[in-house]
Amino acid sequence: MKKIVVVGGGISGLAVAYAVIDGAREASQEIDLTLIESQNRLGGKIQTERIDGFLCEAGPNGFLDNKPETLELCSKLNLDNILLRSNESAAKRFIYSKGVLHQLPASPLGFIGFRLLSLRGKLRILGEPFTKPISYTVDETIADFGRRHLGTEADKKLIDPMKRKRRGKREDQWAREAS
Ligand SMILES: Cc1cc2nc3c(=O)[nH]c(=O)nc-3n(C[C@H](O)[C@H](O)[C@H](O)COP(=O)(O)OP(=O)(O)OC[C@H]3O[C@@H](n4cnc5c(N)ncnc54)[C@H](O)[C@@H]3O)c2cc1C
């Protein structure tokens, strides 16, 4: 019997483990598979929480369906009937800051009138094409990536609100999708 060890119980490890088990079953082959996870929960970056009645995703909240494999996996796991297609209105995104909801601009014209960022912050974003690449071996955080590409202000005001930021049980700044 083949012994197989998968390290990490995030979506990658779980998908690999599933593929191995599925392949072995199809080939009528017996395997001894062990999944090793250092945390006391599976899912890795994927983490769903209910906070004050809201369904909050601390990590990913969707996937692109242009590659058939993801949908095929969902289908094999009998998840098709609970998949939610993204709502048209979800294209409108807002950031709540200092008592004001700012709609994220969807066009260059909207970007000019976007009041959450200063003129300096906007000009810094326009400099993004000139960002110098770094070695792919550097394990860069999302914040470092945001600062390097878009500047400190955009990182703080646009990227940071999209990341999980819990103070007690409340989110004081939360990127909301228009419902
Ligand atoms: C805020 C946020 C939003 C995102 N939104 C999206 C989205 O909308 N759509 C999308 O497609 N992607 C999104 N992503 C990216 C996506 O979440 C990740 O690419 C994906 O979840 C990574 O999965 P993974 O299994 O490769 O890694 P992880 O989820 O990091 O899993 C790795 C697992 O391995 C375990 N591990 C690590 N080292 C060891 C060890 N030595 N021994 C045992 N266990 C170990 C860890 O504890 C962890 O459970 C988002 C990511 C973040 C952070």
The ligand as an SDF file (V2000), in Angstrom:
LIG
                    3D

 53 58  0  0  0  0  0  0  0  0999 V2000
   -7.9290   38.4640    2.7410 C   0  0  0  0  0  0  0  0  0  0  0  0
   -7.7850   37.4730    1.5940 C   0  0  0  0  0  0  0  0  0  0  0  0
   -8.7450   37.4560    0.5990 C   0  0  0  0  0  0  0  0  0  0  0  0
   -8.6220   36.5700   -0.4690 C   0  0  0  0  0  0  0  0  0  0  0  0
   -9.6020   36.5460   -1.4170 N   0  0  0  0  0  0  0  0  0  0  0  0
   -9.5570   35.6240   -2.3910 C   0  0  0  0  0  0  0  0  0  0  0  0
  -10.6630   35.4400   -3.2920 C   0  0  0  0  0  0  0  0  0  0  0  0
  -11.6950   36.1060   -3.2000 O   0  0  0  0  0  0  0  0  0  0  0  0
  -10.5580   34.4850   -4.2470 N   0  0  0  0  0  0  0  0  0  0  0  0
   -9.4530   33.6870   -4.3630 C   0  0  0  0  0  0  0  0  0  0  0  0
   -9.4210   32.8310   -5.2500 O   0  0  0  0  0  0  0  0  0  0  0  0
   -8.4050   33.8130   -3.5040 N   0  0  0  0  0  0  0  0  0  0  0  0
   -8.4360   34.7390   -2.5220 C   0  0  0  0  0  0  0  0  0  0  0  0
   -7.4080   34.8300   -1.6300 N   0  0  0  0  0  0  0  0  0  0  0  0
   -6.2670   33.9360   -1.7960 C   0  0  0  0  0  0  0  0  0  0  0  0
   -6.6270   32.5350   -1.2580 C   0  0  0  0  0  0  0  0  0  0  0  0
   -7.2390   32.6360   -0.0040 O   0  0  0  0  0  0  0  0  0  0  0  0
   -5.3590   31.7250   -1.1110 C   0  0  0  0  0  0  0  0  0  0  0  0
   -4.6530   31.7020   -2.3340 O   0  0  0  0  0  0  0  0  0  0  0  0
   -5.6540   30.2960   -0.7240 C   0  0  0  0  0  0  0  0  0  0  0  0
   -6.6150   30.1860    0.3140 O   0  0  0  0  0  0  0  0  0  0  0  0
   -4.3480   29.6610   -0.3220 C   0  0  0  0  0  0  0  0  0  0  0  0
   -4.5910   28.3290   -0.0010 O   0  0  0  0  0  0  0  0  0  0  0  0
   -3.4040   27.3700    0.3670 P   0  0  0  0  0  0  0  0  0  0  0  0
   -3.9900   26.0690    0.7830 O   0  0  0  0  0  0  0  0  0  0  0  0
   -2.4150   27.3550   -0.7370 O   0  0  0  0  0  0  0  0  0  0  0  0
   -2.6640   28.0660    1.5830 O   0  0  0  0  0  0  0  0  0  0  0  0
   -3.2390   28.3460    3.0430 P   0  0  0  0  0  0  0  0  0  0  0  0
   -4.6850   28.6610    3.0180 O   0  0  0  0  0  0  0  0  0  0  0  0
   -2.3010   29.3210    3.6350 O   0  0  0  0  0  0  0  0  0  0  0  0
   -3.0940   26.9380    3.7570 O   0  0  0  0  0  0  0  0  0  0  0  0
   -1.8490   26.4520    4.1750 C   0  0  0  0  0  0  0  0  0  0  0  0
   -2.1310   25.5400    5.3470 C   0  0  0  0  0  0  0  0  0  0  0  0
   -0.9500   24.8520    5.6610 O   0  0  0  0  0  0  0  0  0  0  0  0
   -0.7480   24.8650    7.0530 C   0  0  0  0  0  0  0  0  0  0  0  0
    0.6970   24.7270    7.2550 N   0  0  0  0  0  0  0  0  0  0  0  0
    1.6660   25.5680    6.8690 C   0  0  0  0  0  0  0  0  0  0  0  0
    2.8750   25.0760    7.2210 N   0  0  0  0  0  0  0  0  0  0  0  0
    2.6450   23.8880    7.8220 C   0  0  0  0  0  0  0  0  0  0  0  0
    3.4950   22.8980    8.3850 C   0  0  0  0  0  0  0  0  0  0  0  0
    4.8370   23.0280    8.3890 N   0  0  0  0  0  0  0  0  0  0  0  0
    2.9140   21.8180    8.9440 N   0  0  0  0  0  0  0  0  0  0  0  0
    1.5610   21.6600    8.9250 C   0  0  0  0  0  0  0  0  0  0  0  0
    0.7120   22.5630    8.4150 N   0  0  0  0  0  0  0  0  0  0  0  0
    1.2410   23.6650    7.8510 C   0  0  0  0  0  0  0  0  0  0  0  0
   -1.2900   26.2050    7.4960 C   0  0  0  0  0  0  0  0  0  0  0  0
   -1.6400   26.1930    8.8560 O   0  0  0  0  0  0  0  0  0  0  0  0
   -2.5320   26.3090    6.5950 C   0  0  0  0  0  0  0  0  0  0  0  0
   -3.6780   25.7330    7.1660 O   0  0  0  0  0  0  0  0  0  0  0  0
   -7.5060   35.6930   -0.5460 C   0  0  0  0  0  0  0  0  0  0  0  0
   -6.5350   35.7190    0.4680 C   0  0  0  0  0  0  0  0  0  0  0  0
   -6.6790   36.5860    1.5300 C   0  0  0  0  0  0  0  0  0  0  0  0
   -5.6370   36.5750    2.6380 C   0  0  0  0  0  0  0  0  0  0  0  0
  1  2  1  0
  2  3  1  0
  2 52  2  0
  3  4  2  0
  4  5  1  0
  4 50  1  0
  5  6  2  0
  6  7  1  0
  6 13  1  0
  7  8  2  0
  7  9  1  0
  9 10  1  0
 10 11  2  0
 10 12  1  0
 12 13  2  0
 13 14  1  0
 14 15  1  0
 14 50  1  0
 15 16  1  0
 16 17  1  0
 16 18  1  0
 18 19  1  0
 18 20  1  0
 20 21  1  0
 20 22  1  0
 22 23  1  0
 23 24  1  0
 24 25  2  0
 24 26  1  0
 24 27  1  0
 27 28  1  0
 28 29  2  0
 28 30  1  0
 28 31  1  0
 31 32  1  0
 32 33  1  0
 33 34  1  0
 33 48  1  0
 34 35  1  0
 35 36  1  0
 35 46  1  0
 36 37  1  0
 36 45  1  0
 37 38  2  0
 38 39  1  0
 39 40  1  0
 39 45  2  0
 40 41  1  0
 40 42  2  0
 42 43  1  0
 43 44  2  0
 44 45  1  0
 46 47  1  0
 46 48  1  0
 48 49  1  0
 50 51  2  0
 51 52  1  0
 52 53  1  0
M  END
$$$$
